[in-house]
C-alpha cells in the first residue's frame, strides 16, 4: 500500500509527517520553499 502511494505522490512522507504534527528537524534544500 505504501509503495503505490509513493508512486502517486513522491512527497507523501513529508506530507504525512506534517499532517500528523511531526516537524522534521531537517528539510532538504530543494523542499524549503514548499515547507508548510
Gaussian input, Z-matrix of N, CA and C with variables (Angstrom, degrees):
# hf/3-21g

backbone

0 1
 N
 C     1     B1
 C     2     B2     1     A1
 N     3     B3     2     A2     1     D1
 C     4     B4     3     A3     2     D2
 C     5     B5     4     A4     3     D3
 N     6     B6     5     A5     4     D4
 C     7     B7     6     A6     5     D5
 C     8     B8     7     A7     6     D6
 N     9     B9     8     A8     7     D7
 C    10    B10     9     A9     8     D8
 C    11    B11    10    A10     9     D9
 N    12    B12    11    A11    10    D10
 C    13    B13    12    A12    11    D11
 C    14    B14    13    A13    12    D12
 N    15    B15    14    A14    13    D13
 C    16    B16    15    A15    14    D14
 C    17    B17    16    A16    15    D15
 N    18    B18    17    A17    16    D16
 C    19    B19    18    A18    17    D17
 C    20    B20    19    A19    18    D18
 N    21    B21    20    A20    19    D19
 C    22    B22    21    A21    20    D20
 C    23    B23    22    A22    21    D21
 N    24    B24    23    A23    22    D22
 C    25    B25    24    A24    23    D23
 C    26    B26    25    A25    24    D24
 N    27    B27    26    A26    25    D25
 C    28    B28    27    A27    26    D26
 C    29    B29    28    A28    27    D27
 N    30    B30    29    A29    28    D28
 C    31    B31    30    A30    29    D29
 C    32    B32    31    A31    30    D30
 N    33    B33    32    A32    31    D31
 C    34    B34    33    A33    32    D32
 C    35    B35    34    A34    33    D33
 N    36    B36    35    A35    34    D34
 C    37    B37    36    A36    35    D35
 C    38    B38    37    A37    36    D36
 N    39    B39    38    A38    37    D37
 C    40    B40    39    A39    38    D38
 C    41    B41    40    A40    39    D39
 N    42    B42    41    A41    40    D40
 C    43    B43    42    A42    41    D41
 C    44    B44    43    A43    42    D42
 N    45    B45    44    A44    43    D43
 C    46    B46    45    A45    44    D44
 C    47    B47    46    A46    45    D45
 N    48    B48    47    A47    46    D46
 C    49    B49    48    A48    47    D47
 C    50    B50    49    A49    48    D48
 N    51    B51    50    A50    49    D49
 C    52    B52    51    A51    50    D50
 C    53    B53    52    A52    51    D51
 N    54    B54    53    A53    52    D52
 C    55    B55    54    A54    53    D53
 C    56    B56    55    A55    54    D54
 N    57    B57    56    A56    55    D55
 C    58    B58    57    A57    56    D56
 C    59    B59    58    A58    57    D57
 N    60    B60    59    A59    58    D58
 C    61    B61    60    A60    59    D59
 C    62    B62    61    A61    60    D60
 N    63    B63    62    A62    61    D61
 C    64    B64    63    A63    62    D62
 C    65    B65    64    A64    63    D63
 N    66    B66    65    A65    64    D64
 C    67    B67    66    A66    65    D65
 C    68    B68    67    A67    66    D66
 N    69    B69    68    A68    67    D67
 C    70    B70    69    A69    68    D68
 C    71    B71    70    A70    69    D69
 N    72    B72    71    A71    70    D70
 C    73    B73    72    A72    71    D71
 C    74    B74    73    A73    72    D72
 N    75    B75    74    A74    73    D73
 C    76    B76    75    A75    74    D74
 C    77    B77    76    A76    75    D75
 N    78    B78    77    A77    76    D76
 C    79    B79    78    A78    77    D77
 C    80    B80    79    A79    78    D78
 N    81    B81    80    A80    79    D79
 C    82    B82    81    A81    80    D80
 C    83    B83    82    A82    81    D81
 N    84    B84    83    A83    82    D82
 C    85    B85    84    A84    83    D83
 C    86    B86    85    A85    84    D84
 N    87    B87    86    A86    85    D85
 C    88    B88    87    A87    86    D86
 C    89    B89    88    A88    87    D87
 N    90    B90    89    A89    88    D88
 C    91    B91    90    A90    89    D89
 C    92    B92    91    A91    90    D90
 N    93    B93    92    A92    91    D91
 C    94    B94    93    A93    92    D92
 C    95    B95    94    A94    93    D93
 N    96    B96    95    A95    94    D94
 C    97    B97    96    A96    95    D95
 C    98    B98    97    A97    96    D96
 N    99    B99    98    A98    97    D97
 C   100   B100    99    A99    98    D98
 C   101   B101   100   A100    99    D99
 N   102   B102   101   A101   100   D100
 C   103   B103   102   A102   101   D101
 C   104   B104   103   A103   102   D102
 N   105   B105   104   A104   103   D103
 C   106   B106   105   A105   104   D104
 C   107   B107   106   A106   105   D105

   B1=1.4492
   B2=1.5210
   B3=1.2872
   B4=1.4637
   B5=1.5206
   B6=1.3249
   B7=1.4584
   B8=1.5152
   B9=1.3250
   B10=1.4649
   B11=1.5222
   B12=1.3114
   B13=1.4638
   B14=1.5223
   B15=1.3266
   B16=1.4658
   B17=1.5225
   B18=1.3257
   B19=1.4625
   B20=1.5258
   B21=1.3241
   B22=1.4548
   B23=1.5214
   B24=1.3314
   B25=1.4679
   B26=1.5230
   B27=1.3445
   B28=1.4607
   B29=1.5282
   B30=1.3177
   B31=1.4643
   B32=1.5249
   B33=1.3308
   B34=1.4572
   B35=1.5205
   B36=1.3145
   B37=1.4691
   B38=1.5251
   B39=1.3247
   B40=1.4663
   B41=1.5247
   B42=1.3379
   B43=1.4690
   B44=1.5269
   B45=1.3177
   B46=1.4631
   B47=1.5200
   B48=1.3159
   B49=1.4645
   B50=1.5232
   B51=1.3255
   B52=1.4606
   B53=1.5267
   B54=1.3259
   B55=1.4640
   B56=1.5244
   B57=1.3285
   B58=1.4622
   B59=1.5250
   B60=1.3380
   B61=1.4565
   B62=1.5068
   B63=1.3161
   B64=1.4565
   B65=1.5163
   B66=1.3148
   B67=1.4609
   B68=1.5223
   B69=1.2916
   B70=1.4584
   B71=1.5211
   B72=1.3144
   B73=1.4644
   B74=1.5243
   B75=1.3174
   B76=1.4603
   B77=1.5229
   B78=1.3087
   B79=1.4568
   B80=1.5166
   B81=1.3274
   B82=1.4579
   B83=1.5313
   B84=1.3109
   B85=1.4673
   B86=1.5235
   B87=1.3362
   B88=1.4492
   B89=1.5287
   B90=1.3367
   B91=1.4617
   B92=1.5278
   B93=1.3076
   B94=1.4605
   B95=1.5241
   B96=1.3311
   B97=1.4658
   B98=1.5198
   B99=1.3169
   B100=1.4586
   B101=1.5225
   B102=1.3162
   B103=1.4675
   B104=1.5248
   B105=1.3479
   B106=1.4770
   B107=1.5117
   A1=110.89
   A2=117.43
   A3=119.42
   A4=111.02
   A5=117.11
   A6=120.95
   A7=112.19
   A8=116.89
   A9=119.72
   A10=111.25
   A11=116.94
   A12=120.04
   A13=110.69
   A14=117.30
   A15=120.09
   A16=111.66
   A17=117.96
   A18=120.47
   A19=110.38
   A20=116.39
   A21=121.35
   A22=111.55
   A23=117.01
   A24=122.36
   A25=108.46
   A26=118.37
   A27=120.52
   A28=113.80
   A29=117.81
   A30=121.64
   A31=111.41
   A32=116.67
   A33=121.32
   A34=112.65
   A35=117.55
   A36=120.26
   A37=110.96
   A38=117.54
   A39=120.19
   A40=111.17
   A41=116.92
   A42=120.02
   A43=111.21
   A44=117.24
   A45=120.83
   A46=111.10
   A47=117.87
   A48=119.55
   A49=110.98
   A50=117.35
   A51=120.52
   A52=110.52
   A53=116.99
   A54=121.02
   A55=111.69
   A56=117.24
   A57=121.01
   A58=112.88
   A59=116.52
   A60=119.85
   A61=114.83
   A62=117.88
   A63=121.41
   A64=108.92
   A65=116.94
   A66=119.19
   A67=108.80
   A68=115.71
   A69=120.73
   A70=109.86
   A71=117.41
   A72=119.67
   A73=112.22
   A74=117.43
   A75=121.08
   A76=109.21
   A77=116.46
   A78=121.83
   A79=107.63
   A80=118.73
   A81=120.39
   A82=110.18
   A83=117.23
   A84=121.75
   A85=113.17
   A86=117.25
   A87=118.93
   A88=112.72
   A89=118.80
   A90=121.74
   A91=112.99
   A92=119.61
   A93=121.34
   A94=112.73
   A95=118.18
   A96=120.05
   A97=111.94
   A98=117.82
   A99=121.76
   A100=113.00
   A101=117.57
   A102=120.49
   A103=109.95
   A104=117.12
   A105=119.48
   A106=112.38
   D1=-40.84
   D2=-178.78
   D3=-68.06
   D4=-36.71
   D5=-179.64
   D6=-60.12
   D7=-42.24
   D8=179.44
   D9=-66.37
   D10=-40.02
   D11=179.27
   D12=-65.59
   D13=-39.16
   D14=178.71
   D15=-68.95
   D16=-29.55
   D17=174.83
   D18=-69.59
   D19=-37.59
   D20=-178.86
   D21=-75.96
   D22=-39.77
   D23=-177.25
   D24=-136.90
   D25=97.77
   D26=-176.32
   D27=-64.77
   D28=-16.04
   D29=-179.34
   D30=-100.00
   D31=18.64
   D32=-176.07
   D33=-57.14
   D34=-42.15
   D35=-177.75
   D36=-62.41
   D37=-40.85
   D38=178.22
   D39=-67.82
   D40=-41.70
   D41=179.80
   D42=-66.71
   D43=-41.99
   D44=-178.57
   D45=-66.62
   D46=-40.46
   D47=179.88
   D48=-65.62
   D49=-36.81
   D50=177.10
   D51=-67.34
   D52=-41.90
   D53=179.69
   D54=-64.45
   D55=-30.79
   D56=179.43
   D57=-86.43
   D58=-1.48
   D59=176.42
   D60=88.42
   D61=11.53
   D62=179.17
   D63=-91.95
   D64=123.02
   D65=178.41
   D66=-96.48
   D67=126.73
   D68=-178.37
   D69=-75.27
   D70=132.13
   D71=179.59
   D72=-70.53
   D73=-21.05
   D74=-178.09
   D75=-139.74
   D76=125.70
   D77=173.14
   D78=-109.91
   D79=132.48
   D80=175.28
   D81=-57.89
   D82=147.19
   D83=-175.79
   D84=-53.28
   D85=-38.90
   D86=-177.04
   D87=-69.74
   D88=-14.40
   D89=-179.14
   D90=-101.25
   D91=-3.17
   D92=-174.56
   D93=-61.11
   D94=-37.80
   D95=179.99
   D96=-67.71
   D97=-29.09
   D98=-176.95
   D99=-94.12
   D100=2.38
   D101=-177.82
   D102=-62.46
   D103=128.21
   D104=-179.44
   D105=-72.23

